Amino acid sequence: SFQQLFQPLDHDNVVVRFAAADQLVDRIGNSAAQPLQAIVADEDASSRQYIHALWVLHRLNSLSDELIKRSGNHEDALVRLHTMRILLERDLEPNTYFELVSKSLEDDDPHVKRAATELLVKFPQMSALEKALAERGDASEGDTHQLYTTRLMLRNLLRDEELMKEVVAKDWKQQDARYLVDVIVGVPSADAAMFLAKHIQETDWEGDRLSRLYEHLARFIPAAAIEQAIATARDTRNRDIDFQYVAFKGIQSGMARRGSKESPQIHSWGINVATNLLEKYPSGTNDISPEVVAKQKFAADLAGKYKIRPLESRLLAFLDDERKANPEVKVSALRSLLIMDTNKHAPLAGRVLKDTVPSQFKNEVASMVGDFSGPAINKVLAEV
């Protein structure tokens, strides 16, 4: 009967509780609202009854603002948590529950606090963003759940176009700017790229992570600002070739993804990067770590792309048998040599194919040589 569906809301079996709640919504409907409101008003009601009554009232669109605010301040943390979860399911007016959510951010229960943090995205305004930044600063490195949640909310808030414009115009403390840069690659907009252009130097990201920031900047920044962004990146730590490699690689990738042709500035920067990389990491270097190999290969590929003939001798050094260079670097070096002068270097490819080198390396060279044409290449392939 109608009354018999209320008692199972406190049953030990969760399946029974959910079944009773579904019956109240689907079969009884709005007629159940008043008795359910009586349950939440009853001081003797258990937390389970209270919580299920709240959810049923929510599903019946009979949950008042007053009851939500009262439940959000309930003495039981589980009730407060489910109140936050219900708010996540609702369309909220900008200022209706912001005070309640703000107070819940200070809750002693970490689950309530995290649920309140998730709710900040419902308020795309500067005050919510500032609270998310405060939560990001307060989250300990060991609290990975709260760290993830605060970063996610920062990213989602920045995806609001109007708020992102405000963020670009505002002066930020260095630490707050760093927190925003930390999530900006998840915001695909021109304003996000403009913010990044102003604050990218404040990040502590390095390596591939930093390269992704430069890629994002180059991909989304307005066309009118791209050359200045490139110039700034090139002038930053311009004596640190490892940083220059990261920045150039990211910007080059971002330009490709936006479908733009490389400008003369990119071209000249690439020549400088390739030259300095091969000067610092030449063939025969003692450091054969994956990071160094990646830099050698990148530089070798650039030498061919831009036909940097002064690097010809350094590329040839990678193919010296006495210097056990990485096979991928060797293939890149040989490809670039063939690009520079196919007729001159085709015999070198022929010697590799005839030599007793590892079969995988020989197969890669054969495949690469097939990308070229002309009498010299045809002769090499005929003699193999």
C-alpha positions in Angstrom: 0.0 0.0 0.0 0.9 3.7 -0.1 2.0 3.8 3.5 3.9 0.5 3.3 6.4 2.1 0.8 7.8 4.5 3.4 9.2 1.9 5.9 11.5 0.2 3.3 13.3 3.5 2.8 15.2 2.5 6.0 15.7 -1.2 5.0 19.2 -2.7 5.4 19.2 -3.9 1.8 20.0 -1.1 -0.6 18.1 -2.8 -3.4 14.9 -2.8 -1.4 15.4 0.9 -0.5 15.9 1.9 -4.2 12.9 -0.3 -5.2 10.7 1.5 -2.7 11.9 4.9 -3.9 11.2 4.0 -7.5 7.7 2.9 -6.6 7.0 6.1 -4.8 8.1 8.2 -7.8 6.7 6.0 -10.6 3.5 4.7 -9.0 2.4 7.1 -6.2 3.8 10.3 -7.7 3.1 13.8 -6.2 0.7 12.3 -3.6 3.9 11.1 -1.8 5.4 14.5 -1.5 3.6 15.6 1.8 4.3 12.4 3.7 7.9 12.5 2.6 8.3 16.1 3.8 7.0 14.8 7.1 9.7 12.2 7.2 12.5 14.8 6.8 10.9 17.0 9.4 10.8 14.1 11.9 13.8 14.3 14.2 13.5 10.5 14.8 13.9 9.7 11.1 17.1 7.8 10.3 19.7 9.2 8.0 18.8 6.6 5.4 15.1 7.5 5.5 16.0 11.2 5.3 18.4 10.8 2.3 16.0 8.6 0.3 13.1 11.0 1.1 15.3 13.9 -0.2 16.0 12.1 -3.5 12.4 11.1 -4.0 11.3 14.7 -3.4 13.9 15.9 -5.9 12.7 13.5 -8.5 9.1 14.7 -7.9 10.2 18.3 -8.2 8.9 18.9 -4.7 12.2 19.8 -3.0 12.0 23.4 -1.7 14.9 25.8 -1.5 14.4 26.0 2.3 14.6 22.2 2.7 17.8 22.1 0.6 19.5 24.7 2.7 18.4 23.0 5.9 19.7 19.7 4.6 23.0 21.3 3.6 23.5 22.3 7.2 22.4 18.9 8.7 24.4 17.5 11.5 24.9 14.2 9.6 27.7 14.5 7.0 26.0 11.8 4.9 22.9 14.0 4.6 25.1 17.0 3.7 26.9 15.0 1.1 23.7 13.8 -0.6 22.4 17.4 -0.5 25.4 18.4 -2.5 24.8 15.5 -4.9 21.2 16.6 -5.4 22.4 20.1 -6.2 24.7 18.7 -8.9 21.6 17.2 -10.6 19.7 20.5 -10.6 19.9 23.7 -12.8 20.9 26.4 -10.4 20.4 30.1 -10.5 23.7 31.9 -10.2 23.3 33.2 -6.6 20.6 30.8 -5.2 22.9 28.3 -3.5 26.3 29.9 -3.8 26.4 30.8 -0.1 25.6 27.2 0.9 28.2 25.7 -1.5 30.8 28.2 -0.2 30.1 27.2 3.4 30.3 23.5 2.4 33.8 24.0 1.0 34.8 24.4 4.7 33.2 21.2 5.8 35.3 18.9 8.0 34.1 15.9 6.0 36.3 15.5 2.9 33.5 13.9 0.9 31.2 16.9 1.5 34.0 19.3 0.7 34.8 17.5 -2.6 31.2 17.4 -3.6 30.9 21.2 -2.9 34.0 21.7 -5.0 32.3 19.9 -7.9 29.4 22.3 -7.5 31.5 25.4 -8.2 31.2 24.7 -12.0 27.5 25.6 -11.6 28.5 29.2 -10.9 30.6 30.5 -13.9 31.7 33.6 -12.2 34.9 35.1 -10.9 34.0 34.4 -7.2 33.6 30.7 -7.9 36.9 30.6 -9.8 38.7 32.3 -6.9 37.2 29.7 -4.5 38.3 26.9 -6.7 41.8 28.4 -6.7 41.8 28.6 -3.0 40.8 24.9 -2.8 43.6 24.1 -5.2 46.0 25.9 -2.9 44.7 24.2 0.2 44.7 20.6 -1.2 47.6 18.6 0.0 49.7 16.6 -2.5 48.5 13.4 -0.7 44.8 14.2 -1.3 44.8 13.1 -4.9 41.0 13.0 -5.1 40.6 16.7 -4.1 43.6 17.7 -6.3 41.9 16.1 -9.3 38.5 17.6 -8.4 39.9 21.2 -8.0 41.9 20.9 -11.3 38.8 19.6 -13.1 36.6 22.4 -11.8 39.2 25.0 -12.7 39.3 23.7 -16.2 35.5 23.5 -16.5 35.0 27.0 -15.2 37.6 28.4 -17.7 35.6 26.8 -20.5 32.9 29.5 -19.9 33.7 32.1 -22.6 32.7 35.2 -20.6 34.6 34.1 -17.5 37.7 33.3 -19.6 37.7 36.8 -21.0 37.6 38.1 -17.4 40.5 35.9 -16.5 42.6 37.2 -19.4 42.0 40.8 -18.3 42.7 40.2 -14.6 46.1 40.5 -12.9 46.9 37.3 -11.1 49.2 36.3 -8.3 52.0 34.1 -9.6 50.8 31.0 -7.8 47.2 31.4 -8.9 48.4 32.0 -12.5 50.4 28.8 -12.3 47.4 26.8 -11.1 45.4 28.2 -14.1 48.2 27.4 -16.6 48.2 23.9 -15.1 44.7 23.2 -16.6 44.7 25.5 -19.6 45.4 22.9 -22.2 41.9 21.6 -21.5 40.4 24.9 -22.7 40.4 25.1 -26.5 39.9 28.8 -27.1 41.7 31.9 -28.3 41.3 33.6 -24.9 42.9 30.6 -23.2 45.9 30.9 -25.5 46.2 34.7 -24.8 46.2 34.0 -21.1 48.9 31.3 -21.7 51.0 33.7 -23.7 51.1 36.1 -20.7 51.8 33.5 -18.1 53.5 30.5 -19.7 56.9 31.5 -18.2 55.4 31.1 -14.7 54.8 27.4 -15.1 57.1 24.8 -13.5 56.3 22.3 -16.3 59.2 20.8 -18.2 59.8 18.5 -21.1 56.9 17.1 -23.0 54.4 18.7 -20.6 55.9 22.2 -21.4 55.9 21.3 -25.1 52.1 20.7 -24.9 51.6 24.2 -23.4 53.5 25.7 -26.4 51.5 23.6 -28.8 48.3 24.8 -27.2 49.4 28.4 -27.4 50.4 28.2 -31.1 47.2 26.2 -32.0 44.7 28.6 -30.6 46.2 32.1 -30.3 44.7 34.6 -32.7 46.5 34.9 -36.0 47.5 38.5 -35.3 49.4 37.5 -32.2 51.1 34.4 -33.4 54.4 36.0 -34.6 54.8 37.9 -31.3 54.2 34.7 -29.4 56.8 32.9 -31.4 59.3 35.7 -30.9 58.8 35.6 -27.2 59.3 31.9 -27.0 62.5 32.1 -29.1 63.9 34.9 -26.8 63.1 33.0 -23.6 66.1 31.1 -22.2 67.7 31.4 -25.7 71.0 30.0 -24.5 69.3 26.8 -23.1 69.0 24.6 -26.1 67.0 21.9 -24.2 64.4 24.5 -23.4 64.5 25.8 -27.0 63.9 22.3 -28.3 60.8 21.9 -26.1 59.4 25.3 -27.0 60.1 25.0 -30.8 58.7 21.4 -31.0 55.5 22.5 -29.3 55.0 25.6 -31.4 55.8 23.7 -34.6 53.2 21.1 -33.7 50.6 23.7 -32.8 51.2 25.5 -36.1 50.6 22.3 -38.0 47.5 21.5 -36.1 46.0 24.9 -36.9 46.8 24.4 -40.5 49.2 27.3 -40.8 52.3 27.5 -42.9 55.6 28.0 -41.2 56.7 31.6 -41.2 60.3 32.7 -42.0 60.7 33.2 -38.2 59.9 29.6 -37.5 62.2 28.6 -40.4 65.2 30.5 -39.0 64.4 29.4 -35.4 64.4 25.7 -36.6 67.8 26.1 -38.2 69.2 27.5 -35.0 67.6 24.7 -32.9 68.9 21.9 -35.2 72.4 23.4 -35.2 72.7 23.8 -31.5 71.1 20.4 -30.7 73.7 18.6 -32.9 76.4 20.7 -31.4 75.5 19.6 -27.9 74.5 16.1 -28.8 76.7 15.0 -31.7 77.3 11.5 -32.9 79.4 9.6 -30.4 78.1 11.4 -27.3 78.3 9.4 -24.1 74.7 10.1 -23.2 72.5 7.6 -25.1 69.3 8.1 -23.0 66.0 8.1 -24.8 65.7 11.9 -24.3 69.0 12.5 -26.0 68.2 10.1 -28.9 64.9 12.0 -29.4 66.7 15.3 -29.6 69.3 13.9 -32.1 66.5 12.5 -34.3 64.5 15.7 -34.1 67.6 17.7 -35.1 68.4 15.3 -37.9 64.9 15.6 -39.3 65.0 19.4 -39.1 68.3 19.4 -41.0 66.6 17.7 -43.9 63.3 19.7 -43.7 65.2 23.0 -43.9 68.1 21.6 -46.0 70.7 22.9 -43.6 73.8 22.0 -45.6 76.3 23.1 -43.0 75.1 20.2 -40.9 75.9 17.6 -43.6 79.1 16.5 -41.8 77.3 16.0 -38.5 74.7 13.9 -40.2 77.4 11.8 -41.9 79.0 11.2 -38.6 75.9 9.3 -37.4 76.4 6.8 -40.2 80.0 6.1 -39.3 80.1 2.4 -38.3 82.5 3.0 -35.5 80.1 5.3 -33.8 77.2 3.1 -32.6 74.4 5.7 -33.2 70.8 4.8 -32.6 69.3 3.2 -35.7 66.4 5.6 -35.8 68.7 8.5 -35.7 70.8 6.9 -38.5 67.7 6.6 -40.7 66.7 10.2 -40.0 70.2 11.4 -40.8 70.3 9.4 -44.1 66.9 10.6 -45.1 68.0 14.2 -44.6 71.2 13.7 -46.5 69.2 12.3 -49.5 66.8 15.3 -49.3 69.8 17.7 -49.4 71.5 15.9 -52.4 70.0 12.7 -53.6 72.6 12.0 -56.2 75.5 12.6 -53.9 74.3 10.5 -51.0 72.4 7.7 -52.8 75.6 5.5 -52.9 75.7 5.8 -49.1 72.3 4.3 -48.9 73.4 1.5 -51.2 76.4 0.7 -49.0 74.0 0.4 -46.0 71.7 -2.0 -47.9 74.6 -4.2 -48.9 76.3 -4.1 -45.5 75.9 -6.7 -42.7 73.8 -4.4 -40.6 70.8 -5.6 -38.5 67.9 -6.6 -40.7 65.4 -4.2 -39.0 67.7 -1.2 -39.7 68.2 -2.4 -43.3 64.4 -2.8 -43.8 63.8 0.8 -42.5 66.5 2.1 -44.9 65.0 0.2 -47.8 61.6 1.6 -47.0 62.9 5.1 -46.7 64.9 4.9 -49.9 61.7 4.0 -51.7 60.4 7.5 -51.0 63.0 8.9 -53.4 63.3 8.7 -57.1 65.8 9.4 -59.9 68.7 7.6 -61.7 70.9 7.4 -58.6 68.2 5.8 -56.5 67.2 3.4 -59.3 70.8 2.3 -59.6 71.0 1.6 -55.8 67.8 -0.4 -55.8 69.0 -2.4 -58.9 72.2 -3.4 -57.2 70.7 -4.6 -54.0 
